[in-house]
């Protein structure tokens, strides 16, 4: 009896310890999930804001490029000033995010401005963007640090481009200014909590915009900050957690760098706010744990049996899940296979062609497609019957498949008596050699065809090849090109290869 009591006590201790460990794991897993959700939501929001800022920058770049081309073609003379002023105002109205468009001469004097056409007494030779273009012959767009507009004292971001004269010397600058308030209005509509923040910085760490707005933060340089160098420098995207040097609030940061511009968009949520719900759930879990332990001390043997039953149920569910996954995998394989020939079916062909076209574009490689059609197959069926026709199609498919040895190549039944081979990273000569090998293999198979002039089964072949930069745009048309080549092969007497 004493031994039984000791055994019961040991079992109760094990169960109670297990409950403690499970609860601790649950609480910590919930914390990780909460942080992960913050990260995922931040990443999605960051991507949307990157798209917004890239759109504005791209549109501004387009305007600047057009203005520079006009200036370098027509010049800055008085005869052009009226037309240029009108063009500036039109461009300004077309893009509401613009605070202004301004043209400067090589001394930094304002020549024309869409925002202040009658006030041209300012000189901007001291501005960072002007000094940059005067010293750097690059024709690229330059995004400068935030500044206050000379005419209305509004905080703006400058996007500028150099203008050259006919000798290629510096002739001035065209600059577009984006009002900070446009970004703040957008950022202000996004719920980031009481301690959250959204910012846009240059890739070198200089702050352009930050919500909530504080004027003393404008133009802050974080390039030497330990947090910036550790988490942001040299990375395209990521997440971090640290205490802000601006206001001392610990936040969870998600950031993404623009692909086309030297900009980094950051969304930050206060860590305490982000974990507020988790803390409540953790407290609730601990309360439940205490209740369960008390209940376990009184009804340990019942709980032990329930746990055992639960483990068995979970094991059965896992087994059923694995069986379901195996069945789904088998169904997926059947869905991609032609049942008669054993080759890939049309659906698999279409998906693979689109995938290889995208891969060819990324890698800059060529992509070839071979279309084959069994000559006079209808007459074969009429002569030997449809069962023999199916056997013929299987034999032709086998002969073709044996010639294709690279794992990356795909042999598919395109439809009816038509077969297709997708050849990534293959040039036209390689495709023609493979096509000739397939014709030779079919000839060696020697499938009799009394209704054919050749006395055996033959096939006509059409080949199409496209380079990587054409592949994605022309993925459907590569089939058309191969089909046209196949038509020429059949029209030219069959049992031919055309490309």
RODO-2510 file (C-alpha; in nm, 4 decimals, decimal comma):
residues 499
     n   res          X          Y          Z
     1     x     0,0000     0,0000     0,0000
     2     x     0,2788     0,2386     0,0921
     3     x     0,4504     0,1586    -0,2336
     4     x     0,1284     0,2320    -0,4210
     5     x     0,0999     0,5658    -0,2412
     6     x     0,4568     0,6483    -0,3328
     7     x     0,3843     0,5549    -0,6930
     8     x     0,0769     0,7783    -0,6943
     9     x     0,2811     1,0672    -0,5502
    10     x     0,5507     1,0148    -0,8119
    11     x     0,2914     1,0101    -1,0901
    12     x     0,1273     1,3244    -0,9534
    13     x     0,4648     1,5003    -0,9386
    14     x     0,5417     1,3972    -1,2945
    15     x     0,2051     1,5231    -1,4152
    16     x     0,2388     1,8511    -1,2275
    17     x     0,5902     1,9048    -1,3628
    18     x     0,4658     1,8234    -1,7099
    19     x     0,1871     2,0771    -1,6756
    20     x     0,4365     2,3389    -1,5656
    21     x     0,6685     2,2625    -1,8565
    22     x     0,3837     2,2524    -2,1101
    23     x     0,2453     2,5808    -1,9848
    24     x     0,5884     2,7400    -1,9999
    25     x     0,6364     2,6134    -2,3567
    26     x     0,2889     2,7369    -2,4539
    27     x     0,3540     3,0800    -2,3071
    28     x     0,6903     3,1115    -2,4810
    29     x     0,5522     2,9783    -2,8102
    30     x     0,2682     3,2310    -2,7877
    31     x     0,5271     3,5016    -2,7347
    32     x     0,7189     3,3895    -3,0413
    33     x     0,3956     3,3814    -3,2432
    34     x     0,3079     3,7323    -3,1271
    35     x     0,6509     3,8574    -3,2321
    36     x     0,6267     3,6648    -3,5583
    37     x     0,2853     3,8178    -3,6350
    38     x     0,4268     4,1622    -3,5697
    39     x     0,7132     4,0823    -3,8051
    40     x     0,4855     3,9490    -4,0809
    41     x     0,2407     4,2384    -4,0550
    42     x     0,5298     4,4822    -4,0459
    43     x     0,6857     4,3217    -4,3537
    44     x     0,3584     4,3442    -4,5475
    45     x     0,3055     4,7033    -4,4436
    46     x     0,6671     4,7898    -4,5226
    47     x     0,6337     4,6412    -4,8709
    48     x     0,3213     4,8478    -4,9357
    49     x     0,4952     5,1655    -4,8192
    50     x     0,8020     5,0829    -5,0303
    51     x     0,5746     5,0467    -5,3322
    52     x     0,4175     5,3846    -5,2535
    53     x     0,7500     5,5653    -5,2106
    54     x     0,8994     5,3958    -5,5185
    55     x     0,5993     5,5038    -5,7220
    56     x     0,6441     5,8647    -5,6174
    57     x     1,0193     5,8546    -5,6786
    58     x     0,9779     5,6854    -6,0164
    59     x     0,7167     5,9379    -6,1257
    60     x     0,9371     6,2234    -6,0088
    61     x     1,2356     6,0735    -6,1927
    62     x     1,0321     6,0552    -6,5106
    63     x     0,9358     6,4217    -6,4791
    64     x     1,2966     6,5240    -6,4170
    65     x     1,4295     6,3206    -6,7074
    66     x     1,1761     6,4820    -6,9382
    67     x     1,2613     6,8304    -6,8181
    68     x     1,6379     6,7714    -6,8511
    69     x     1,5961     6,6400    -7,2031
    70     x     1,3897     6,9495    -7,2955
    71     x     1,6426     7,1850    -7,1409
    72     x     1,9434     7,0199    -7,3039
    73     x     1,7648     7,0216    -7,6390
    74     x     1,6021     7,3660    -7,6393
    75     x     1,8234     7,5510    -7,3898
    76     x     1,7460     7,8017    -7,1109
    77     x     1,6965     8,1082    -7,3266
    78     x     1,4258     8,3711    -7,2814
    79     x     1,2421     8,2348    -7,5833
    80     x     1,1897     7,9084    -7,4039
    81     x     1,1120     8,0431    -7,0563
    82     x     0,7402     8,0901    -7,1131
    83     x     0,6936     7,7429    -7,2496
    84     x     0,9121     7,5931    -6,9754
    85     x     0,7176     7,7745    -6,7045
    86     x     0,3926     7,6414    -6,8465
    87     x     0,5380     7,2911    -6,8629
    88     x     0,6550     7,3112    -6,5014
    89     x     0,3088     7,4067    -6,3832
    90     x     0,1449     7,1321    -6,5896
    91     x     0,3813     6,8731    -6,4463
    92     x     0,3213     7,0086    -6,0966
    93     x    -0,0560     6,9736    -6,1342
    94     x    -0,0168     6,6220    -6,2755
    95     x     0,1566     6,5012    -5,9588
    96     x    -0,0179     6,6291    -5,6424
    97     x     0,2603     6,4961    -5,4160
    98     x     0,4981     6,7568    -5,5583
    99     x     0,5668     7,0665    -5,3586
   100     x     0,7366     7,2222    -5,6595
   101     x     0,9576     7,1866    -5,9666
   102     x     1,2494     7,4282    -5,9979
   103     x     1,5187     7,4948    -6,2588
   104     x     1,8548     7,6390    -6,1455
   105     x     2,1389     7,7797    -6,3503
   106     x     2,4995     7,6776    -6,2958
   107     x     2,5389     7,9407    -6,0242
   108     x     2,2467     7,8053    -5,8242
   109     x     2,0067     8,0893    -5,9086
   110     x     1,6391     8,0086    -5,9527
   111     x     1,5434     8,0396    -6,3197
   112     x     1,1936     7,8942    -6,3158
   113     x     0,9724     7,7450    -6,0446
   114     x     0,6288     7,5853    -6,0611
   115     x     0,5473     7,6734    -5,6992
   116     x     0,6691     8,0357    -5,6985
   117     x     0,6763     8,1594    -6,0619
   118     x     0,7053     8,5216    -5,9609
   119     x     0,9614     8,4806    -5,6816
   120     x     1,2995     8,3903    -5,8301
   121     x     1,5383     8,5816    -5,6090
   122     x     1,6657     8,2766    -5,4226
   123     x     1,9980     8,1028    -5,4692
   124     x     2,0424     7,7337    -5,3838
   125     x     2,4109     7,6854    -5,4511
   126     x     2,4554     7,5946    -5,0837
   127     x     2,2130     7,3042    -5,1019
   128     x     2,3515     6,9508    -5,0823
   129     x     2,1869     6,8403    -5,4050
   130     x     2,3278     7,1369    -5,6003
   131     x     2,6796     7,0794    -5,4681
   132     x     2,6481     6,7102    -5,5507
   133     x     2,5557     6,7662    -5,9152
   134     x     2,8124     7,0419    -5,9611
   135     x     3,0899     6,8103    -5,8415
   136     x     2,9631     6,4814    -5,9850
   137     x     2,9172     6,4425    -6,3645
   138     x     2,6793     6,1496    -6,3138
   139     x     2,3426     6,1740    -6,4890
   140     x     2,1669     5,9725    -6,2204
   141     x     1,8840     6,0939    -6,0031
   142     x     1,9962     6,2200    -5,6611
   143     x     1,7745     6,2065    -5,3514
   144     x     1,8884     6,4667    -5,1036
   145     x     1,8344     6,5077    -4,7290
   146     x     1,5221     6,6881    -4,6050
   147     x     1,5376     7,0672    -4,6190
   148     x     1,3082     7,3609    -4,5562
   149     x     1,1746     7,5248    -4,8707
   150     x     1,3182     7,8754    -4,9098
   151     x     0,9888     8,0289    -5,0167
   152     x     0,7344     7,8781    -4,7748
   153     x     0,9581     7,7100    -4,5085
   154     x     0,7872     7,3753    -4,5710
   155     x     0,9928     7,0636    -4,5018
   156     x     1,0570     6,8830    -4,8289
   157     x     1,2605     6,6006    -4,9832
   158     x     1,4548     6,6906    -5,2963
   159     x     1,4905     6,4720    -5,6049
   160     x     1,7235     6,6288    -5,8591
   161     x     1,9180     6,5738    -6,1761
   162     x     2,2112     6,7508    -6,3396
   163     x     2,1743     6,9497    -6,6627
   164     x     2,4691     6,9731    -6,9040
   165     x     2,5379     7,2144    -7,1864
   166     x     2,6306     7,1123    -7,5418
   167     x     2,9965     7,0609    -7,4381
   168     x     2,8985     6,8282    -7,1510
   169     x     2,9831     7,0894    -6,8854
   170     x     2,7674     7,1612    -6,5853
   171     x     2,4829     7,3961    -6,6802
   172     x     2,2455     7,3710    -6,3862
   173     x     2,0035     7,1481    -6,1970
   174     x     1,6384     7,0522    -6,2179
   175     x     1,4919     6,9636    -5,8784
   176     x     1,1557     6,8305    -5,7659
   177     x     1,0513     6,8777    -5,4049
   178     x     0,8168     6,6373    -5,2260
   179     x     0,6320     6,7739    -4,9270
   180     x     0,6942     6,5833    -4,6047
   181     x     0,3299     6,6358    -4,5132
   182     x     0,2172     6,4000    -4,7931
   183     x     0,4122     6,1151    -4,6362
   184     x     0,2970     6,2102    -4,2845
   185     x    -0,0681     6,2122    -4,3934
   186     x    -0,0303     5,8603    -4,5298
   187     x     0,1687     5,7325    -4,2329
   188     x    -0,0801     5,8911    -3,9948
   189     x    -0,3615     5,6775    -4,1380
   190     x    -0,1779     5,3593    -4,0422
   191     x    -0,2378     5,2237    -3,6931
   192     x     0,1011     5,1555    -3,5357
   193     x    -0,0150     5,2066    -3,1783
   194     x     0,0826     5,4741    -2,9294
   195     x     0,4521     5,3868    -2,9352
   196     x     0,4827     5,2927    -3,3041
   197     x     0,6752     5,4829    -3,5687
   198     x     0,7178     5,4807    -3,9467
   199     x     1,0231     5,6258    -4,1161
   200     x     1,1840     5,6715    -4,4551
   201     x     1,5625     5,7013    -4,4637
   202     x     1,8377     5,7111    -4,7181
   203     x     2,0470     5,3971    -4,7522
   204     x     2,3376     5,5822    -4,5894
   205     x     2,1329     5,6263    -4,2703
   206     x     2,0071     5,9841    -4,3079
   207     x     1,6470     6,0303    -4,1925
   208     x     1,4052     6,1763    -4,4504
   209     x     1,0625     6,1351    -4,2872
   210     x     0,9473     6,0019    -3,9526
   211     x     0,6005     5,9609    -3,8083
   212     x     0,5193     6,0828    -3,5511
   213     x     0,6788     6,4050    -3,6752
   214     x     0,9305     6,5935    -3,4626
   215     x     1,1143     6,8783    -3,6283
   216     x     1,4312     6,8146    -3,4282
   217     x     1,4556     6,4675    -3,5869
   218     x     1,4638     6,5953    -3,9474
   219     x     1,7855     6,5039    -4,1273
   220     x     1,9228     6,2936    -3,8407
   221     x     2,2226     6,0878    -3,9505
   222     x     2,2282     5,7299    -3,8161
   223     x     2,5202     5,6107    -4,0284
   224     x     2,7464     5,5856    -3,7230
   225     x     2,4788     5,4380    -3,4989
   226     x     2,5663     5,0924    -3,3685
   227     x     2,2095     4,9723    -3,4245
   228     x     2,2040     5,0974    -3,7831
   229     x     2,5370     4,9379    -3,8656
   230     x     2,4369     4,6111    -3,7008
   231     x     2,0856     4,5638    -3,8376
   232     x     2,0385     4,7855    -4,1445
   233     x     2,3698     4,8415    -4,3198
   234     x     2,4227     4,6240    -4,6261
   235     x     2,0890     4,4398    -4,5956
   236     x     1,7902     4,4582    -4,8297
   237     x     1,5308     4,3712    -4,5656
   238     x     1,5026     4,2340    -4,2154
   239     x     1,3799     4,2840    -3,8623
   240     x     1,5369     4,4067    -3,5409
   241     x     1,4595     4,4925    -3,1809
   242     x     1,6330     4,7754    -2,9955
   243     x     1,5720     5,0945    -2,8026
   244     x     1,5360     5,4066    -3,0160
   245     x     1,8060     5,6680    -2,9712
   246     x     1,5487     5,9390    -3,0523
   247     x     1,2939     5,8844    -2,7754
   248     x     1,4213     5,5874    -2,5708
   249     x     1,1299     5,3575    -2,6619
   250     x     1,2052     4,9890    -2,7227
   251     x     1,0510     4,8867    -3,0537
   252     x     1,0266     4,5949    -3,2957
   253     x     1,1528     4,7130    -3,6332
   254     x     1,0755     4,5747    -3,9801
   255     x     1,2541     4,7364    -4,2729
   256     x     1,2917     4,6972    -4,6483
   257     x     1,5255     4,8649    -4,8935
   258     x     1,3919     4,9913    -5,2251
   259     x     1,5160     4,7921    -5,5238
   260     x     1,5483     5,0972    -5,7474
   261     x     1,6299     5,3835    -5,5119
   262     x     1,8625     5,4253    -5,2156
   263     x     1,5736     5,4353    -4,9672
   264     x     1,4891     5,2285    -4,6605
   265     x     1,1317     5,2129    -4,5269
   266     x     1,0943     5,1116    -4,1625
   267     x     0,7838     5,0223    -3,9604
   268     x     0,8357     5,0012    -3,5836
   269     x     0,5907     4,8924    -3,3137
   270     x     0,6387     4,9456    -2,9431
   271     x     0,7496     4,6153    -2,7928
   272     x     0,5388     4,6571    -2,4803
   273     x     0,2310     4,7288    -2,6920
   274     x     0,3049     4,4380    -2,9242
   275     x     0,3232     4,1976    -2,6287
   276     x     0,0298     4,3430    -2,4345
   277     x    -0,2140     4,0704    -2,5445
   278     x     0,0515     3,8062    -2,4894
   279     x     0,1050     3,9186    -2,1298
   280     x    -0,2678     3,8897    -2,0654
   281     x    -0,2741     3,5416    -2,2204
   282     x     0,0341     3,4426    -2,0221
   283     x    -0,1296     3,5510    -1,6954
   284     x    -0,4430     3,3619    -1,7904
   285     x    -0,2352     3,0525    -1,8698
   286     x    -0,0606     3,0696    -1,5325
   287     x    -0,3962     3,0987    -1,3574
   288     x    -0,5265     2,7979    -1,5428
   289     x    -0,2059     2,6109    -1,4549
   290     x    -0,2623     2,6735    -1,0843
   291     x    -0,6199     2,5473    -1,1096
   292     x    -0,5090     2,2409    -1,3019
   293     x    -0,2385     2,1554    -1,0486
   294     x    -0,4901     2,1752    -0,7632
   295     x    -0,7326     1,9648    -0,9569
   296     x    -0,4566     1,7183    -1,0455
   297     x    -0,3648     1,6707    -0,6796
   298     x    -0,7209     1,5535    -0,6132
   299     x    -0,7896     1,3617    -0,9328
   300     x    -0,4481     1,2544    -1,0570
   301     x    -0,5429     0,9127    -1,1832
   302     x    -0,8317     1,0547    -1,3955
   303     x    -0,6081     1,3134    -1,5511
   304     x    -0,3409     1,0519    -1,6157
   305     x    -0,5875     0,8432    -1,8182
   306     x    -0,7115     1,1477    -2,0091
   307     x    -0,3543     1,2423    -2,1000
   308     x    -0,2839     0,8896    -2,2159
   309     x    -0,5985     0,8910    -2,4280
   310     x    -0,5047     1,2262    -2,5702
   311     x    -0,1583     1,0996    -2,6678
   312     x    -0,3151     0,8027    -2,8433
   313     x    -0,5584     1,0290    -3,0258
   314     x    -0,2787     1,2593    -3,1351
   315     x    -0,0799     0,9620    -3,2605
   316     x    -0,3768     0,8455    -3,4651
   317     x    -0,4285     1,1955    -3,6035
   318     x    -0,0627     1,2205    -3,7039
   319     x    -0,0843     0,8818    -3,8717
   320     x    -0,4008     0,9850    -4,0545
   321     x    -0,2391     1,3128    -4,1544
   322     x     0,0649     1,1322    -4,2937
   323     x    -0,1590     0,8950    -4,4876
   324     x    -0,3486     1,1936    -4,6258
   325     x    -0,0229     1,3638    -4,7281
   326     x     0,0933     1,0454    -4,9017
   327     x    -0,2389     1,0152    -5,0834
   328     x    -0,2255     1,3820    -5,1893
   329     x     0,1307     1,3380    -5,3166
   330     x     0,0233     1,0386    -5,5225
   331     x    -0,2750     1,2301    -5,6615
   332     x    -0,0457     1,5217    -5,7530
   333     x     0,1791     1,2846    -5,9457
   334     x    -0,1188     1,1353    -6,1288
   335     x    -0,2532     1,4835    -6,2071
   336     x     0,0713     1,5743    -6,3869
   337     x     0,0991     1,2521    -6,5901
   338     x    -0,0635     1,1433    -6,9143
   339     x    -0,2186     0,8058    -6,8424
   340     x    -0,1693     0,6570    -7,1893
   341     x     0,1946     0,7445    -7,2578
   342     x     0,3308     0,7965    -6,9083
   343     x     0,4662     1,1362    -7,0189
   344     x     0,3864     1,4708    -6,8596
   345     x     0,0398     1,5928    -6,9527
   346     x    -0,0661     1,9248    -7,1056
   347     x    -0,1200     2,0919    -6,7699
   348     x     0,2287     1,9972    -6,6518
   349     x     0,3676     2,1155    -6,9865
   350     x     0,2050     2,4596    -6,9572
   351     x     0,3240     2,5090    -6,5976
   352     x     0,6780     2,3940    -6,6776
   353     x     0,7017     2,6149    -6,9882
   354     x     0,5990     2,9224    -6,7891
   355     x     0,8445     2,8329    -6,5104
   356     x     1,1363     2,7768    -6,7486
   357     x     1,0551     3,0978    -6,9352
   358     x     1,0857     3,2965    -6,6125
   359     x     1,4053     3,1114    -6,5211
   360     x     1,5506     3,1828    -6,8660
   361     x     1,4766     3,5526    -6,8248
   362     x     1,6441     3,5659    -6,4829
   363     x     1,9512     3,3729    -6,5962
   364     x     1,9702     3,5315    -6,9427
   365     x     1,9809     3,1876    -7,1080
   366     x     1,8027     3,0478    -7,4108
   367     x     1,4934     2,8287    -7,4135
   368     x     1,4009     2,5835    -7,6893
   369     x     1,0763     2,4001    -7,7603
   370     x     1,0365     2,0968    -7,9885
   371     x     0,6875     2,0106    -8,1166
   372     x     0,6385     1,6692    -8,2850
   373     x     0,3429     1,5301    -8,4731
   374     x     0,3112     1,1675    -8,5877
   375     x     0,2668     1,1762    -8,9639
   376     x    -0,0627     1,0437    -9,1052
   377     x    -0,1708     0,9163    -8,7652
   378     x    -0,5378     0,9235    -8,8597
   379     x    -0,4644     0,6883    -9,1493
   380     x    -0,2734     0,4641    -8,9054
   381     x    -0,5819     0,4446    -8,6836
   382     x    -0,8050     0,3834    -8,9840
   383     x    -0,5724     0,1053    -9,1034
   384     x    -0,4853    -0,0717    -8,7781
   385     x    -0,7530     0,0392    -8,5351
   386     x    -0,7487     0,2666    -8,2303
   387     x    -0,5994     0,0062    -7,9975
   388     x    -0,2993    -0,0266    -8,2292
   389     x    -0,2966     0,3526    -8,2521
   390     x    -0,2631     0,3780    -7,8742
   391     x     0,0196     0,1230    -7,8824
   392     x     0,1885     0,3212    -8,1588
   393     x     0,1626     0,6415    -7,9572
   394     x     0,3146     0,4649    -7,6563
   395     x     0,6021     0,3306    -7,8650
   396     x     0,6741     0,6722    -8,0180
   397     x     0,6619     0,8328    -7,6719
   398     x     0,9086     0,5748    -7,5408
   399     x     1,1481     0,6332    -7,8316
   400     x     1,1355     1,0104    -7,7794
   401     x     1,1741     0,9898    -7,4018
   402     x     1,4833     0,7693    -7,4310
   403     x     1,6586     1,0404    -7,6304
   404     x     1,6055     1,3023    -7,3590
   405     x     1,8590     1,2492    -7,0803
   406     x     1,8872     1,5804    -6,8925
   407     x     1,6770     1,6007    -6,5734
   408     x     1,5855     1,9596    -6,6577
   409     x     1,4261     1,8660    -6,9930
   410     x     1,0565     1,7759    -7,0046
   411     x     0,8852     1,5410    -7,2505
   412     x     0,5073     1,5883    -7,2593
   413     x     0,2067     1,4792    -7,4565
   414     x     0,0887     1,8082    -7,5997
   415     x    -0,2393     1,6727    -7,7364
   416     x    -0,3631     1,3860    -7,9541
   417     x    -0,0653     1,2557    -8,1508
   418     x     0,1440     1,5641    -8,0752
   419     x     0,4413     1,5475    -7,8353
   420     x     0,6544     1,8312    -7,7011
   421     x     0,9977     1,8665    -7,5424
   422     x     1,0998     2,1698    -7,3329
   423     x     1,4771     2,2293    -7,3442
   424     x     1,6085     2,4915    -7,0978
   425     x     1,9515     2,6434    -7,1610
   426     x     1,9716     2,4902    -7,5102
   427     x     2,0564     2,6612    -7,8372
   428     x     1,8993     2,5938    -8,1766
   429     x     2,1804     2,3618    -8,2916
   430     x     2,1485     2,1480    -7,9799
   431     x     1,7714     2,1260    -8,0260
   432     x     1,8131     2,0219    -8,3901
   433     x     2,0611     1,7502    -8,2927
   434     x     1,8180     1,6147    -8,0336
   435     x     1,5320     1,6252    -8,2870
   436     x     1,7440     1,4303    -8,5375
   437     x     1,8255     1,1742    -8,2677
   438     x     1,4555     1,1300    -8,1916
   439     x     1,3754     1,0768    -8,5601
   440     x     1,6576     0,8232    -8,5800
   441     x     1,5281     0,6420    -8,2701
   442     x     1,1796     0,6265    -8,4233
   443     x     1,3247     0,4924    -8,7482
   444     x     1,5113     0,2227    -8,5562
   445     x     1,1884     0,1285    -8,3791
   446     x     1,0519     0,0361    -8,7242
   447     x     0,6812     0,0718    -8,6520
   448     x     0,5016    -0,0394    -8,9679
   449     x     0,2617     0,2066    -9,1343
   450     x     0,1200     0,0740    -9,4610
   451     x    -0,0633     0,3975    -9,5380
   452     x     0,2567     0,6042    -9,5172
   453     x     0,4794     0,6618    -9,8208
   454     x     0,7746     0,5646    -9,5979
   455     x     0,6142     0,2340    -9,5006
   456     x     0,6771     0,3059    -9,1323
   457     x     0,5721     0,5545    -8,8678
   458     x     0,7502     0,8882    -8,9008
   459     x     0,7068     1,2262    -8,7406
   460     x     0,7404     1,5880    -8,8395
   461     x     0,9214     1,8226    -8,6023
   462     x     0,9086     2,1987    -8,5450
   463     x     1,1621     2,3819    -8,3302
   464     x     1,1484     2,7272    -8,1684
   465     x     1,4202     2,8941    -7,9616
   466     x     1,4097     3,2210    -7,7722
   467     x     1,6627     3,4071    -7,5664
   468     x     1,6134     3,4841    -7,1987
   469     x     1,4970     3,8429    -7,2463
   470     x     1,2241     3,7240    -7,4850
   471     x     1,1123     3,4193    -7,2957
   472     x     0,8685     3,5552    -7,0383
   473     x     0,7057     3,8056    -7,2702
   474     x     0,6771     3,5456    -7,5461
   475     x     0,6106     3,2211    -7,3536
   476     x     0,2785     3,1659    -7,5374
   477     x     0,4269     3,2664    -7,8722
   478     x     0,7158     3,0196    -7,8496
   479     x     0,4504     2,7520    -7,8900
   480     x     0,3126     2,9381    -8,1916
   481     x     0,6602     2,9628    -8,3468
   482     x     0,7216     2,5921    -8,2938
   483     x     0,3750     2,5125    -8,4284
   484     x     0,4418     2,7183    -8,7428
   485     x     0,7717     2,5330    -8,7904
   486     x     0,5853     2,2040    -8,7476
   487     x     0,3338     2,3119    -9,0088
   488     x     0,6168     2,3882    -9,2532
   489     x     0,7673     2,0465    -9,1867
   490     x     0,4370     1,8759    -9,2661
   491     x     0,3734     2,0962    -9,5664
   492     x     0,7258     2,0254    -9,6935
   493     x     0,6637     1,6543    -9,7221
   494     x     0,6595     1,5305    -9,3579
   495     x     0,9318     1,3375    -9,1762
   496     x     1,1251     1,6650    -9,1622
   497     x     1,2707     1,9054    -8,9071
   498     x     1,1994     2,2757    -8,9398
   499     x     1,2971     2,5667    -8,7185
***
